[in-house]
Amino acid sequence: MNSFELPHIPKSYWREKQSQPFYSSVESNVSTDILIVGAGIVGVTAAYLLAKEGANVSVIEGSSIASGTTGFTTAKVTAQHGPIYHQLIKNFGEEKAKLYYQANQEAVENIRNLVQSLSIDCDLEQRDAVIYAEFEEGKQLLREEKQAYDTLEIPGDLSSAIPSLPFSVEETLTMSNQAQFHPVKYVAALVEEAKKLGVTFYENTRAMKVKNGDTVTVTLKNGYEMEAKQLLVTSHFPFNDEDGLYFSRLAPHRSYVVCAKVSEPKLNGMYINVEKPTRSIRTAKGPQGETYLLVGGEGHKTGQNKVETSKSYETLANFAKQNFAVESIEYHWSAQDFATLDQLPYIGKAMTGMSNIFVATGFHKWGMTNGTNAAYLLKDLCLNKPNPYQELFDPTRSKLKPEDAKNFIKENSNVAKELIKGKVTRPSNTLEELQIDEGKIVMIDHHKTGAYKDHQGKVHLVKPTCTHMGCDVNWNDAERSWDCPCHGSRFSYTGEVLEGPAVEPLHVQHVKEEDK
């Protein structure tokens, strides 16, 4: 492989370089005080915080710890979430916009404090967070955002000075004293600290159903049950989405990252542009002290990419090579994020009147701070303690503003469009045309069939109907997965669930051996 070529298989640098202990799956019925479903930054942080308060906590993860979005983030630890504050003022007013900033800046400090107090080795580095405009038209957005900063008393510097980026920009808006880190090292250390406090972790344990009463009973894929007084659903997408119809209130998006070894420059900030297409830029320490460059962007709704997903990686790699001293492309990966109707996360009671089931989702690509804030909020809710952000992030907030209602209609119209499109479209591809390492929807015996031919020539056939609500899935060539364009469920080429809301795998029709 040429050093400038993408590695054959997408891998996250964060997960590649961090060895994880293996935790067994649940092998009997279990009873606990607090059950947490999902072992990413939210679930693990909440487990640690609750255990510190003396709670009996169990955490289950459908795959492995930090195998979801936490292991595939760009890991910026900042309250600067792009140019959002002028829009938050417009949508929610100054008071709530300021609360959002305070919640996320508090999360930055909470991460710093945990790293310091627990002596966590996670490459935490102080960095400025910078929004930049490359063109004249982007400057107006930055100036509107600076006005919002001033209104909300957010420290921020608007400047035309050239930043440490190797290409010209028109203007920048800087939020100082932010941070970046290695998310998997951080979560792994919190797991160890939580274990010391009595938390039990289970991997390869997928939750399937919830029954709520005086206690909560979660039925697992292997048939065992877990009973708890309180349930925290921190699995990114609520597996119990029927309780709050979250599938109709969340939009799934995928975005991409390439990780390159570079000689120069060593950036002194974390950057994101104000224009489209989005380019998110930061550096990271390599295993031998070298500098890695992370470039993210090329986002789209899950299963609705306009080009092959491999092209998204190539576009980011070309951007890196054109602007930075790239020595080699080391890693590339993608992440899935969910956006709510009003762009604020859902954190709190899953439904009105439901006092023992809580949810955290919809972080809109800023999960390190929003996720940390979610953990602290969930901890307070479980312990019946006041929290200043409870109302702001309440998932049951029911008063839809006109813009929210418009987004609801838009989102669910899009779902309906994709559902219909999948049902009326007849593929022209045949199984005989399938090449090595290629996936397509083909017709077999007058039935649509999802087919993938692996590198050994084995063909894997699945029914291409999402088990969540029946939409037809689309092939993702870069991740070699079947992605649902309606609600974001993702499945491996063998049909196993990779991302919810689906909990059941695709139906495997049969496996056929082919010659190479």
SULJOUR-V559376 format. One line per field, one symbol per residue. psi: psi as a letter, one per 30 degrees, with the letter a starting at -180 (. if undefined). Layout:
# SULJOUR-V559376
psi = ???
This chain:
# SULJOUR-V559376
psi = kkfflklekkkkeefegjkklkkllkglkkklekkkjjhaeeeeeeeeeeefggljkkkkkfclkgfbeegglfhkilfjhaifeeeeeeefleeeeeeeeeeeeeeeeeeeeeeeeghkjghkkkkkkkkkkfleffeeeeeeeeeeeeeghkkkjkkgkkagkglklelljkjlhallajeeeeeeeeeeeeefggkkkklhjkkelkkkbelkkkklegflkkklekkjjhgdkjfhffeghfffgkkkkkllkkjkklelljkglkkklflklkjkklllklfgflkkkkklahllkkggkflkfeeeeeeeeeeeefflikeljelklllklkkleggkljjakelkfjfgklljlhfhgifeeeeeeeeeeeeeeeghkkkfgeeegjfgjfjkleeeeeeeeeefeeeeeeeeeeffkkkflleffklkhkklklkjhgkkkkkkjafggkkkklkhjkfdgglkllkjfefhljkkfeggkkklfffkkeklfkfklkkjelkkklk.
